[in-house]
Amino acid sequence: MTFLAGSIVVLKSGGPAMTVVAATEEGVECMWMSDVGELSRDVIPTIALEQVEVGDDEDEEDDDED
């Protein structure tokens, strides 16, 4: 799978949502906020990641009220 810069991904094993910075032959460079609020950045093997579908929460809440 190819990940584009700006995509939101997570480790298949779980963990925080991460933003893709770049995809290279070495892996996918990601950034995320740690549990203590520090910005983290690392290259992660593509095979270990899956893309997260991000929806508009506000629209979903409006649909529930109808």
PDB file with one MODEL, atoms N, CA, C and O in Angstrom:
MODEL        1
ATOM      1  N   MET A   1       0.849  -1.184   0.000  1.00  0.00           N
ATOM      2  CA  MET A   1       0.000   0.000   0.000  1.00  0.00           C
ATOM      3  C   MET A   1       0.887   1.238   0.000  1.00  0.00           C
ATOM      4  O   MET A   1       1.957   1.254   0.608  1.00  0.00           O
ATOM      5  N   THR A   2       0.428   2.258  -0.684  1.00  0.00           N
ATOM      6  CA  THR A   2       1.155   3.518  -0.742  1.00  0.00           C
ATOM      7  C   THR A   2       0.462   4.528   0.162  1.00  0.00           C
ATOM      8  O   THR A   2      -0.757   4.689   0.110  1.00  0.00           O
ATOM      9  N   PHE A   3       1.246   5.200   0.984  1.00  0.00           N
ATOM     10  CA  PHE A   3       0.705   6.223   1.873  1.00  0.00           C
ATOM     11  C   PHE A   3       1.151   7.589   1.374  1.00  0.00           C
ATOM     12  O   PHE A   3       2.322   7.780   1.045  1.00  0.00           O
ATOM     13  N   LEU A   4       0.230   8.530   1.316  1.00  0.00           N
ATOM     14  CA  LEU A   4       0.528   9.883   0.866  1.00  0.00           C
ATOM     15  C   LEU A   4       0.760  10.799   2.057  1.00  0.00           C
ATOM     16  O   LEU A   4       0.192  10.594   3.130  1.00  0.00           O
ATOM     17  N   ALA A   5       1.603  11.813   1.860  1.00  0.00           N
ATOM     18  CA  ALA A   5       1.840  12.803   2.908  1.00  0.00           C
ATOM     19  C   ALA A   5       0.506  13.397   3.338  1.00  0.00           C
ATOM     20  O   ALA A   5      -0.322  13.762   2.504  1.00  0.00           O
ATOM     21  N   GLY A   6       0.309  13.488   4.643  1.00  0.00           N
ATOM     22  CA  GLY A   6      -0.930  14.019   5.196  1.00  0.00           C
ATOM     23  C   GLY A   6      -1.930  12.950   5.588  1.00  0.00           C
ATOM     24  O   GLY A   6      -2.896  13.234   6.295  1.00  0.00           O
ATOM     25  N   SER A   7      -1.710  11.714   5.135  1.00  0.00           N
ATOM     26  CA  SER A   7      -2.599  10.611   5.512  1.00  0.00           C
ATOM     27  C   SER A   7      -2.460  10.316   6.996  1.00  0.00           C
ATOM     28  O   SER A   7      -1.408  10.555   7.589  1.00  0.00           O
ATOM     29  N   ILE A   8      -3.515   9.799   7.588  1.00  0.00           N
ATOM     30  CA  ILE A   8      -3.496   9.390   8.988  1.00  0.00           C
ATOM     31  C   ILE A   8      -3.383   7.869   9.022  1.00  0.00           C
ATOM     32  O   ILE A   8      -4.152   7.164   8.369  1.00  0.00           O
ATOM     33  N   VAL A   9      -2.415   7.373   9.791  1.00  0.00           N
ATOM     34  CA  VAL A   9      -2.165   5.936   9.883  1.00  0.00           C
ATOM     35  C   VAL A   9      -2.014   5.521  11.339  1.00  0.00           C
ATOM     36  O   VAL A   9      -1.808   6.358  12.219  1.00  0.00           O
ATOM     37  N   VAL A  10      -2.118   4.228  11.580  1.00  0.00           N
ATOM     38  CA  VAL A  10      -1.835   3.650  12.895  1.00  0.00           C
ATOM     39  C   VAL A  10      -1.044   2.370  12.679  1.00  0.00           C
ATOM     40  O   VAL A  10      -1.072   1.785  11.596  1.00  0.00           O
ATOM     41  N   LEU A  11      -0.343   1.945  13.712  1.00  0.00           N
ATOM     42  CA  LEU A  11       0.300   0.644  13.670  1.00  0.00           C
ATOM     43  C   LEU A  11      -0.777  -0.427  13.664  1.00  0.00           C
ATOM     44  O   LEU A  11      -1.794  -0.281  14.342  1.00  0.00           O
ATOM     45  N   LYS A  12      -0.577  -1.488  12.922  1.00  0.00           N
ATOM     46  CA  LYS A  12      -1.544  -2.587  12.905  1.00  0.00           C
ATOM     47  C   LYS A  12      -1.705  -3.190  14.290  1.00  0.00           C
ATOM     48  O   LYS A  12      -2.755  -3.746  14.611  1.00  0.00           O
ATOM     49  N   SER A  13      -0.669  -3.082  15.112  1.00  0.00           N
ATOM     50  CA  SER A  13      -0.716  -3.622  16.471  1.00  0.00           C
ATOM     51  C   SER A  13      -1.363  -2.661  17.465  1.00  0.00           C
ATOM     52  O   SER A  13      -1.535  -3.008  18.633  1.00  0.00           O
ATOM     53  N   GLY A  14      -1.726  -1.450  17.012  1.00  0.00           N
ATOM     54  CA  GLY A  14      -2.357  -0.460  17.881  1.00  0.00           C
ATOM     55  C   GLY A  14      -1.431   0.698  18.173  1.00  0.00           C
ATOM     56  O   GLY A  14      -0.258   0.676  17.802  1.00  0.00           O
ATOM     57  N   GLY A  15      -1.959   1.710  18.839  1.00  0.00           N
ATOM     58  CA  GLY A  15      -1.161   2.878  19.189  1.00  0.00           C
ATOM     59  C   GLY A  15      -1.833   4.152  18.726  1.00  0.00           C
ATOM     60  O   GLY A  15      -2.974   4.128  18.265  1.00  0.00           O
ATOM     61  N   PRO A  16      -1.120   5.280  18.848  1.00  0.00           N
ATOM     62  CA  PRO A  16      -1.707   6.574  18.504  1.00  0.00           C
ATOM     63  C   PRO A  16      -1.837   6.765  16.996  1.00  0.00           C
ATOM     64  O   PRO A  16      -1.124   6.135  16.215  1.00  0.00           O
ATOM     65  N   ALA A  17      -2.750   7.636  16.601  1.00  0.00           N
ATOM     66  CA  ALA A  17      -2.850   8.030  15.199  1.00  0.00           C
ATOM     67  C   ALA A  17      -1.613   8.846  14.851  1.00  0.00           C
ATOM     68  O   ALA A  17      -1.143   9.653  15.653  1.00  0.00           O
ATOM     69  N   MET A  18      -1.090   8.626  13.644  1.00  0.00           N
ATOM     70  CA  MET A  18       0.123   9.312  13.203  1.00  0.00           C
ATOM     71  C   MET A  18      -0.131   9.944  11.844  1.00  0.00           C
ATOM     72  O   MET A  18      -0.922   9.430  11.053  1.00  0.00           O
ATOM     73  N   THR A  19       0.539  11.058  11.572  1.00  0.00           N
ATOM     74  CA  THR A  19       0.440  11.731  10.284  1.00  0.00           C
ATOM     75  C   THR A  19       1.635  11.356   9.427  1.00  0.00           C
ATOM     76  O   THR A  19       2.778  11.435   9.878  1.00  0.00           O
ATOM     77  N   VAL A  20       1.375  10.949   8.195  1.00  0.00           N
ATOM     78  CA  VAL A  20       2.451  10.610   7.266  1.00  0.00           C
ATOM     79  C   VAL A  20       3.119  11.896   6.800  1.00  0.00           C
ATOM     80  O   VAL A  20       2.457  12.827   6.341  1.00  0.00           O
ATOM     81  N   VAL A  21       4.447  11.932   6.927  1.00  0.00           N
ATOM     82  CA  VAL A  21       5.238  13.067   6.453  1.00  0.00           C
ATOM     83  C   VAL A  21       5.750  12.776   5.048  1.00  0.00           C
ATOM     84  O   VAL A  21       5.686  13.633   4.167  1.00  0.00           O
ATOM     85  N   ALA A  22       6.260  11.559   4.843  1.00  0.00           N
ATOM     86  CA  ALA A  22       6.798  11.155   3.544  1.00  0.00           C
ATOM     87  C   ALA A  22       6.872   9.642   3.484  1.00  0.00           C
ATOM     88  O   ALA A  22       6.946   8.969   4.512  1.00  0.00           O
ATOM     89  N   ALA A  23       6.852   9.116   2.268  1.00  0.00           N
ATOM     90  CA  ALA A  23       7.041   7.682   2.061  1.00  0.00           C
ATOM     91  C   ALA A  23       8.308   7.501   1.235  1.00  0.00           C
ATOM     92  O   ALA A  23       8.467   8.130   0.188  1.00  0.00           O
ATOM     93  N   THR A  24       9.209   6.643   1.704  1.00  0.00           N
ATOM     94  CA  THR A  24      10.471   6.387   1.024  1.00  0.00           C
ATOM     95  C   THR A  24      10.653   4.885   0.850  1.00  0.00           C
ATOM     96  O   THR A  24       9.808   4.097   1.273  1.00  0.00           O
ATOM     97  N   GLU A  25      11.754   4.497   0.230  1.00  0.00           N
ATOM     98  CA  GLU A  25      12.057   3.073   0.088  1.00  0.00           C
ATOM     99  C   GLU A  25      12.309   2.426   1.448  1.00  0.00           C
ATOM    100  O   GLU A  25      12.094   1.225   1.616  1.00  0.00           O
ATOM    101  N   GLU A  26      12.764   3.220   2.417  1.00  0.00           N
ATOM    102  CA  GLU A  26      13.049   2.709   3.761  1.00  0.00           C
ATOM    103  C   GLU A  26      11.784   2.458   4.572  1.00  0.00           C
ATOM    104  O   GLU A  26      11.779   1.607   5.461  1.00  0.00           O
ATOM    105  N   GLY A  27      10.726   3.180   4.281  1.00  0.00           N
ATOM    106  CA  GLY A  27       9.487   3.057   5.033  1.00  0.00           C
ATOM    107  C   GLY A  27       8.690   4.343   4.967  1.00  0.00           C
ATOM    108  O   GLY A  27       8.861   5.152   4.056  1.00  0.00           O
ATOM    109  N   VAL A  28       7.819   4.521   5.943  1.00  0.00           N
ATOM    110  CA  VAL A  28       6.943   5.688   5.990  1.00  0.00           C
ATOM    111  C   VAL A  28       7.364   6.563   7.163  1.00  0.00           C
ATOM    112  O   VAL A  28       7.376   6.113   8.309  1.00  0.00           O
ATOM    113  N   GLU A  29       7.707   7.810   6.874  1.00  0.00           N
ATOM    114  CA  GLU A  29       8.078   8.748   7.934  1.00  0.00           C
ATOM    115  C   GLU A  29       6.797   9.330   8.522  1.00  0.00           C
ATOM    116  O   GLU A  29       5.983   9.918   7.810  1.00  0.00           O
ATOM    117  N   CYS A  30       6.633   9.156   9.837  1.00  0.00           N
ATOM    118  CA  CYS A  30       5.408   9.578  10.523  1.00  0.00           C
ATOM    119  C   CYS A  30       5.722  10.511  11.682  1.00  0.00           C
ATOM    120  O   CYS A  30       6.811  10.474  12.255  1.00  0.00           O
ATOM    121  N   MET A  31       4.740  11.352  12.017  1.00  0.00           N
ATOM    122  CA  MET A  31       4.810  12.223  13.195  1.00  0.00           C
ATOM    123  C   MET A  31       3.568  11.983  14.032  1.00  0.00           C
ATOM    124  O   MET A  31       2.491  11.721  13.497  1.00  0.00           O
ATOM    125  N   TRP A  32       3.721  12.073  15.356  1.00  0.00           N
ATOM    126  CA  TRP A  32       2.589  11.905  16.264  1.00  0.00           C
ATOM    127  C   TRP A  32       2.919  12.549  17.596  1.00  0.00           C
ATOM    128  O   TRP A  32       4.080  12.823  17.900  1.00  0.00           O
ATOM    129  N   MET A  33       1.884  12.788  18.384  1.00  0.00           N
ATOM    130  CA  MET A  33       2.051  13.328  19.732  1.00  0.00           C
ATOM    131  C   MET A  33       2.097  12.165  20.711  1.00  0.00           C
ATOM    132  O   MET A  33       1.236  11.285  20.686  1.00  0.00           O
ATOM    133  N   SER A  34       3.108  12.167  21.573  1.00  0.00           N
ATOM    134  CA  SER A  34       3.231  11.105  22.576  1.00  0.00           C
ATOM    135  C   SER A  34       2.210  11.318  23.688  1.00  0.00           C
ATOM    136  O   SER A  34       1.517  12.335  23.726  1.00  0.00           O
ATOM    137  N   ASP A  35       2.130  10.349  24.589  1.00  0.00           N
ATOM    138  CA  ASP A  35       1.196  10.446  25.717  1.00  0.00           C
ATOM    139  C   ASP A  35       1.484  11.641  26.610  1.00  0.00           C
ATOM    140  O   ASP A  35       0.583  12.144  27.282  1.00  0.00           O
ATOM    141  N   VAL A  36       2.742  12.104  26.626  1.00  0.00           N
ATOM    142  CA  VAL A  36       3.113  13.241  27.474  1.00  0.00           C
ATOM    143  C   VAL A  36       3.158  14.550  26.685  1.00  0.00           C
ATOM    144  O   VAL A  36       3.659  15.559  27.182  1.00  0.00           O
ATOM    145  N   GLY A  37       2.630  14.535  25.450  1.00  0.00           N
ATOM    146  CA  GLY A  37       2.523  15.758  24.668  1.00  0.00           C
ATOM    147  C   GLY A  37       3.758  16.139  23.878  1.00  0.00           C
ATOM    148  O   GLY A  37       3.844  17.264  23.385  1.00  0.00           O
ATOM    149  N   GLU A  38       4.719  15.233  23.744  1.00  0.00           N
ATOM    150  CA  GLU A  38       5.918  15.517  22.960  1.00  0.00           C
ATOM    151  C   GLU A  38       5.705  15.076  21.517  1.00  0.00           C
ATOM    152  O   GLU A  38       5.102  14.034  21.258  1.00  0.00           O
ATOM    153  N   LEU A  39       6.207  15.881  20.580  1.00  0.00           N
ATOM    154  CA  LEU A  39       6.123  15.529  19.171  1.00  0.00           C
ATOM    155  C   LEU A  39       7.172  14.468  18.863  1.00  0.00           C
ATOM    156  O   LEU A  39       8.357  14.660  19.136  1.00  0.00           O
ATOM    157  N   SER A  40       6.736  13.358  18.301  1.00  0.00           N
ATOM    158  CA  SER A  40       7.640  12.261  17.952  1.00  0.00           C
ATOM    159  C   SER A  40       7.648  12.096  16.445  1.00  0.00           C
ATOM    160  O   SER A  40       6.674  12.417  15.764  1.00  0.00           O
ATOM    161  N   ARG A  41       8.776  11.584  15.928  1.00  0.00           N
ATOM    162  CA  ARG A  41       8.920  11.399  14.483  1.00  0.00           C
ATOM    163  C   ARG A  41       9.822  10.201  14.248  1.00  0.00           C
ATOM    164  O   ARG A  41      10.877  10.086  14.872  1.00  0.00           O
ATOM    165  N   ASP A  42       9.413   9.292  13.338  1.00  0.00           N
ATOM    166  CA  ASP A  42      10.221   8.106  13.060  1.00  0.00           C
ATOM    167  C   ASP A  42       9.817   7.521  11.712  1.00  0.00           C
ATOM    168  O   ASP A  42       8.740   7.814  11.191  1.00  0.00           O
ATOM    169  N   VAL A  43      10.700   6.687  11.153  1.00  0.00           N
ATOM    170  CA  VAL A  43      10.407   5.957   9.925  1.00  0.00           C
ATOM    171  C   VAL A  43       9.948   4.559  10.325  1.00  0.00           C
ATOM    172  O   VAL A  43      10.636   3.859  11.068  1.00  0.00           O
ATOM    173  N   ILE A  44       8.786   4.163   9.829  1.00  0.00           N
ATOM    174  CA  ILE A  44       8.160   2.896  10.206  1.00  0.00           C
ATOM    175  C   ILE A  44       7.979   2.056   8.938  1.00  0.00           C
ATOM    176  O   ILE A  44       7.588   2.591   7.900  1.00  0.00           O
ATOM    177  N   PRO A  45       8.255   0.753   9.008  1.00  0.00           N
ATOM    178  CA  PRO A  45       8.056  -0.100   7.830  1.00  0.00           C
ATOM    179  C   PRO A  45       6.603  -0.052   7.346  1.00  0.00           C
ATOM    180  O   PRO A  45       5.672  -0.107   8.149  1.00  0.00           O
ATOM    181  N   THR A  46       6.424   0.048   6.058  1.00  0.00           N
ATOM    182  CA  THR A  46       5.090   0.139   5.462  1.00  0.00           C
ATOM    183  C   THR A  46       4.188  -1.014   5.889  1.00  0.00           C
ATOM    184  O   THR A  46       3.001  -0.813   6.146  1.00  0.00           O
ATOM    185  N   ILE A  47       4.736  -2.197   5.965  1.00  0.00           N
ATOM    186  CA  ILE A  47       3.964  -3.398   6.299  1.00  0.00           C
ATOM    187  C   ILE A  47       3.307  -3.306   7.678  1.00  0.00           C
ATOM    188  O   ILE A  47       2.326  -4.000   7.942  1.00  0.00           O
ATOM    189  N   ALA A  48       3.842  -2.453   8.560  1.00  0.00           N
ATOM    190  CA  ALA A  48       3.338  -2.348   9.929  1.00  0.00           C
ATOM    191  C   ALA A  48       2.207  -1.338  10.082  1.00  0.00           C
ATOM    192  O   ALA A  48       1.655  -1.195  11.173  1.00  0.00           O
ATOM    193  N   LEU A  49       1.850  -0.631   8.997  1.00  0.00           N
ATOM    194  CA  LEU A  49       0.874   0.451   9.090  1.00  0.00           C
ATOM    195  C   LEU A  49      -0.417   0.148   8.344  1.00  0.00           C
ATOM    196  O   LEU A  49      -0.441  -0.611   7.375  1.00  0.00           O
ATOM    197  N   GLU A  50      -1.499   0.775   8.833  1.00  0.00           N
ATOM    198  CA  GLU A  50      -2.763   0.768   8.100  1.00  0.00           C
ATOM    199  C   GLU A  50      -3.352   2.171   8.153  1.00  0.00           C
ATOM    200  O   GLU A  50      -3.197   2.883   9.145  1.00  0.00           O
ATOM    201  N   GLN A  51      -4.030   2.561   7.076  1.00  0.00           N
ATOM    202  CA  GLN A  51      -4.600   3.893   6.983  1.00  0.00           C
ATOM    203  C   GLN A  51      -5.883   3.979   7.789  1.00  0.00           C
ATOM    204  O   GLN A  51      -6.651   3.020   7.862  1.00  0.00           O
ATOM    205  N   VAL A  52      -6.107   5.136   8.390  1.00  0.00           N
ATOM    206  CA  VAL A  52      -7.310   5.402   9.171  1.00  0.00           C
ATOM    207  C   VAL A  52      -8.218   6.293   8.335  1.00  0.00           C
ATOM    208  O   VAL A  52      -7.772   7.291   7.770  1.00  0.00           O
ATOM    209  N   GLU A  53      -9.480   5.932   8.262  1.00  0.00           N
ATOM    210  CA  GLU A  53     -10.457   6.773   7.575  1.00  0.00           C
ATOM    211  C   GLU A  53     -10.941   7.827   8.557  1.00  0.00           C
ATOM    212  O   GLU A  53     -11.485   7.505   9.613  1.00  0.00           O
ATOM    213  N   VAL A  54     -10.741   9.080   8.202  1.00  0.00           N
ATOM    214  CA  VAL A  54     -11.130  10.184   9.074  1.00  0.00           C
ATOM    215  C   VAL A  54     -12.412  10.783   8.529  1.00  0.00           C
ATOM    216  O   VAL A  54     -12.474  11.200   7.372  1.00  0.00           O
ATOM    217  N   GLY A  55     -13.448  10.823   9.383  1.00  0.00           N
ATOM    218  CA  GLY A  55     -14.729  11.382   8.974  1.00  0.00           C
ATOM    219  C   GLY A  55     -14.977  12.702   9.665  1.00  0.00           C
ATOM    220  O   GLY A  55     -14.211  13.114  10.537  1.00  0.00           O
ATOM    221  N   ASP A  56     -16.036  13.356   9.278  1.00  0.00           N
ATOM    222  CA  ASP A  56     -16.437  14.614   9.891  1.00  0.00           C
ATOM    223  C   ASP A  56     -17.382  14.282  11.038  1.00  0.00           C
ATOM    224  O   ASP A  56     -18.555  13.989  10.806  1.00  0.00           O
ATOM    225  N   ASP A  57     -16.885  14.325  12.273  1.00  0.00           N
ATOM    226  CA  ASP A  57     -17.674  13.949  13.443  1.00  0.00           C
ATOM    227  C   ASP A  57     -18.926  14.804  13.599  1.00  0.00           C
ATOM    228  O   ASP A  57     -19.957  14.313  14.058  1.00  0.00           O
ATOM    229  N   GLU A  58     -18.846  16.076  13.220  1.00  0.00           N
ATOM    230  CA  GLU A  58     -19.988  16.967  13.384  1.00  0.00           C
ATOM    231  C   GLU A  58     -21.167  16.488  12.545  1.00  0.00           C
ATOM    232  O   GLU A  58     -22.302  16.494  13.022  1.00  0.00           O
ATOM    233  N   ASP A  59     -20.919  16.072  11.304  1.00  0.00           N
ATOM    234  CA  ASP A  59     -21.993  15.585  10.447  1.00  0.00           C
ATOM    235  C   ASP A  59     -22.599  14.305  10.999  1.00  0.00           C
ATOM    236  O   ASP A  59     -23.814  14.120  10.932  1.00  0.00           O
ATOM    237  N   GLU A  60     -21.769  13.414  11.546  1.00  0.00           N
ATOM    238  CA  GLU A  60     -22.267  12.167  12.108  1.00  0.00           C
ATOM    239  C   GLU A  60     -23.181  12.428  13.292  1.00  0.00           C
ATOM    240  O   GLU A  60     -24.188  11.739  13.451  1.00  0.00           O
ATOM    241  N   GLU A  61     -22.852  13.412  14.131  1.00  0.00           N
ATOM    242  CA  GLU A  61     -23.685  13.743  15.281  1.00  0.00           C
ATOM    243  C   GLU A  61     -25.023  14.294  14.824  1.00  0.00           C
ATOM    244  O   GLU A  61     -26.055  13.985  15.419  1.00  0.00           O
ATOM    245  N   ASP A  62     -25.019  15.118  13.763  1.00  0.00           N
ATOM    246  CA  ASP A  62     -26.259  15.678  13.248  1.00  0.00           C
ATOM    247  C   ASP A  62     -27.174  14.582  12.727  1.00  0.00           C
ATOM    248  O   ASP A  62     -28.389  14.655  12.909  1.00  0.00           O
ATOM    249  N   ASP A  63     -26.608  13.562  12.078  1.00  0.00           N
ATOM    250  CA  ASP A  63     -27.407  12.469  11.540  1.00  0.00           C
ATOM    251  C   ASP A  63     -28.093  11.682  12.651  1.00  0.00           C
ATOM    252  O   ASP A  63     -29.205  11.191  12.458  1.00  0.00           O
ATOM    253  N   ASP A  64     -27.454  11.554  13.805  1.00  0.00           N
ATOM    254  CA  ASP A  64     -28.022  10.804  14.918  1.00  0.00           C
ATOM    255  C   ASP A  64     -29.254  11.487  15.502  1.00  0.00           C
ATOM    256  O   ASP A  64     -30.121  10.819  16.066  1.00  0.00           O
ATOM    257  N   GLU A  65     -29.343  12.804  15.376  1.00  0.00           N
ATOM    258  CA  GLU A  65     -30.435  13.553  15.973  1.00  0.00           C
ATOM    259  C   GLU A  65     -31.723  13.433  15.174  1.00  0.00           C
ATOM    260  O   GLU A  65     -32.799  13.682  15.716  1.00  0.00           O
ATOM    261  N   ASP A  66     -31.646  13.057  13.901  1.00  0.00           N
ATOM    262  CA  ASP A  66     -32.842  12.992  13.047  1.00  0.00           C
ATOM    263  C   ASP A  66     -33.691  11.799  13.340  1.00  0.00           C
ATOM    264  O   ASP A  66     -34.728  11.608  12.705  1.00  0.00           O
TER     265      ASP A  66
ENDMDL
END
